[in-house]
Amino acid sequence: MRTEKEKMLAEDLYIANDEELGQDVKKSRRLTRLFNGTTEEQSDYRKILLKELLGEVGEKYHIEPPFHCDYGQHISIGDHFYANFDCVILDVAKVSIGNNVMFGPKVALFTASHPIDPIVRISGLELGKQIKIGDNVWIGGNSTVNPGVTIGDNVVIGSGSVVTKDIPKNVVAAGNPCRVIRAIDENDKVYWENLQEEYWLESKKAKKELL
């Protein structure tokens, strides 16, 4: 017979009021409380707490307190991850975040869901659907990603978006509900690489003037 945790991670109906899940939540609450109570001088300690809290972490990750999650252990993040203030991840299902991903302030990822039928809903049964975020994604502040959503590589999500459906790779998307605004193409590459080149040239010139 499957445990409630096994049902939850299989994205089937489950009861959250369960002893095993309760212990997992208690651990998560303790670690997030410690993390959110740290100071800016405790960056190494923050990384230790996040490594214990999260399921998988890559290289060079940074989350600004406060941060909240349900379990933590069902979240995996890749290399070079940054989340700004007030990030919330409800990870009753798996959350997979790729490399070079940035979250603005108050970004929320919700895998948790509930039955539409009110009688079933008030019985205490709930479920979750996993969220997948690809590489090189930037999600603007105050955006919400709903259960079951996949966001492709190289995507920019505009601030204040509510992402209810999958977003393909290489696009700018925004809105409530979030929709594709336009493709990211060669013109974007040329424009931003030119600005980058101007920045480095100006920096080199400033350094020479200081010598």
C-alpha positions in Angstrom: 0.0 0.0 0.0 1.4 3.4 -1.0 2.1 6.1 1.6 0.5 9.5 1.4 3.9 10.9 0.4 4.2 8.4 -2.4 0.7 9.3 -3.7 1.6 13.0 -3.5 4.8 12.7 -5.5 3.0 10.5 -8.0 0.7 13.5 -8.6 -2.3 11.5 -7.3 -4.9 12.5 -4.7 -3.5 12.4 -1.2 -4.1 13.5 2.4 -1.6 16.1 3.6 -2.5 15.6 7.3 -0.1 12.6 7.5 2.6 11.9 10.1 5.4 11.4 7.6 4.5 14.6 5.6 4.1 16.4 8.9 7.6 15.6 9.9 8.9 16.8 6.5 7.0 20.1 6.9 8.4 20.5 10.4 12.0 20.2 9.1 11.3 22.6 6.2 9.8 25.2 8.7 12.8 24.9 10.9 15.3 25.4 8.1 13.4 28.3 6.5 13.1 30.0 9.9 16.8 29.7 10.4 17.5 30.9 6.9 15.2 33.8 7.1 16.8 34.9 10.4 20.3 35.1 9.0 22.1 38.4 8.3 24.0 39.5 5.2 27.3 38.5 6.9 26.2 34.8 7.1 26.3 34.0 3.4 28.2 30.7 4.0 25.7 29.6 6.6 22.8 30.5 4.3 24.3 28.1 1.6 24.6 25.4 4.2 20.9 25.7 5.2 19.7 25.8 1.6 21.8 22.7 0.8 20.1 20.9 3.7 16.6 22.3 2.8 16.6 21.8 -1.0 16.6 18.5 -2.9 19.4 19.4 -5.3 21.5 22.6 -5.8 24.0 23.5 -8.4 27.0 25.8 -8.3 26.7 29.5 -7.3 23.1 29.8 -6.1 21.7 32.7 -4.1 18.2 33.2 -2.6 17.4 36.5 -0.8 15.5 36.0 2.5 12.7 35.7 3.1 12.1 32.5 1.3 9.2 30.0 1.9 8.4 26.5 0.7 6.3 23.5 1.7 9.0 20.8 1.8 12.1 22.0 0.0 13.3 18.5 -0.7 11.3 18.3 -3.9 13.0 21.4 -5.4 16.0 21.0 -7.6 17.9 24.0 -9.0 20.8 24.2 -11.5 23.9 26.3 -11.6 23.8 30.1 -11.2 20.4 30.5 -9.7 19.2 33.8 -8.2 15.9 34.4 -6.4 15.0 37.9 -5.1 13.0 38.7 -2.0 9.8 36.9 -1.0 10.1 33.9 -3.2 7.5 31.2 -2.4 7.7 27.6 -3.8 4.9 25.2 -2.9 6.6 21.9 -3.7 4.0 19.2 -3.0 5.1 18.0 -6.5 8.6 18.2 -8.0 10.0 21.6 -9.0 12.8 21.5 -11.5 14.8 24.7 -12.2 17.5 24.8 -14.9 20.8 26.7 -15.1 21.2 30.5 -15.2 17.7 31.2 -13.9 16.7 34.5 -12.2 13.5 35.3 -10.2 12.4 38.8 -9.5 10.9 39.7 -6.1 7.7 37.9 -5.0 7.9 35.2 -7.6 5.7 32.2 -6.6 5.7 28.7 -8.0 2.6 26.7 -7.0 2.5 23.0 -7.7 -0.3 22.5 -5.2 -3.8 22.1 -6.4 -7.3 21.0 -5.1 -10.3 19.3 -6.5 -12.8 21.4 -8.3 -15.8 19.6 -6.7 -16.4 21.2 -3.3 -17.5 18.0 -1.6 -14.3 16.2 -2.6 -12.2 19.4 -1.8 -13.5 19.7 1.8 -12.8 16.1 2.4 -9.1 17.0 2.7 -7.9 15.4 -0.5 -5.5 17.4 -2.6 -2.9 16.9 -5.3 0.0 18.5 -7.1 1.4 18.8 -10.6 5.1 19.4 -11.2 6.7 22.6 -12.6 9.6 22.6 -14.9 11.7 25.7 -15.8 14.4 25.5 -18.4 17.8 27.1 -18.7 18.5 30.8 -19.1 15.0 31.9 -17.9 14.2 35.2 -16.3 10.8 35.5 -14.4 9.8 39.0 -13.5 8.6 40.2 -10.1 5.2 39.3 -8.8 4.7 36.5 -11.3 2.9 33.3 -10.4 3.6 29.9 -12.1 0.6 27.5 -11.7 0.6 23.7 -11.3 1.8 21.6 -14.2 3.5 24.3 -16.2 6.7 23.9 -18.2 8.7 27.0 -19.2 11.2 26.5 -22.0 14.8 27.6 -22.3 15.7 31.3 -22.8 12.3 32.6 -21.9 11.5 36.0 -20.3 8.3 36.2 -18.3 7.1 39.8 -17.8 6.4 41.0 -14.2 3.0 40.4 -12.8 2.3 37.4 -15.0 0.1 34.4 -14.1 1.5 31.5 -16.0 -1.3 28.9 -16.4 -0.1 27.0 -19.5 3.3 25.9 -21.0 5.5 28.5 -22.5 7.7 27.5 -25.5 11.4 28.3 -25.6 12.9 31.5 -26.9 10.0 33.9 -26.3 8.9 36.9 -24.3 5.6 36.1 -22.5 3.5 38.2 -20.1 0.0 38.8 -18.9 -2.8 37.3 -16.9 -3.2 34.7 -18.2 0.4 34.7 -19.5 0.7 34.5 -23.3 3.5 34.7 -25.8 4.2 38.3 -26.8 7.0 37.7 -29.3 9.9 35.5 -30.2 13.4 36.3 -29.1 15.5 36.5 -32.3 18.8 37.6 -33.9 17.8 41.2 -33.5 17.8 40.8 -29.7 21.2 39.1 -29.8 22.7 41.9 -31.9 21.2 44.7 -29.9 22.3 43.4 -26.5 25.7 42.2 -27.6 26.4 45.7 -29.0 25.4 47.3 -25.7 27.6 44.8 -23.9 30.6 45.6 -26.1 30.0 49.4 -25.5 30.0 48.7 -21.8 33.3 46.8 -21.8 35.0 49.4 -24.0 33.9 52.2 -21.6 35.2 50.2 -18.7 38.5 49.6 -20.3 38.8 53.2 -21.2 38.0 54.3 -17.6 40.7 51.9 -16.2 43.3 53.3 -18.5 42.5 56.8 -17.4 43.0 55.8 -13.8 46.6 54.5 -14.5 
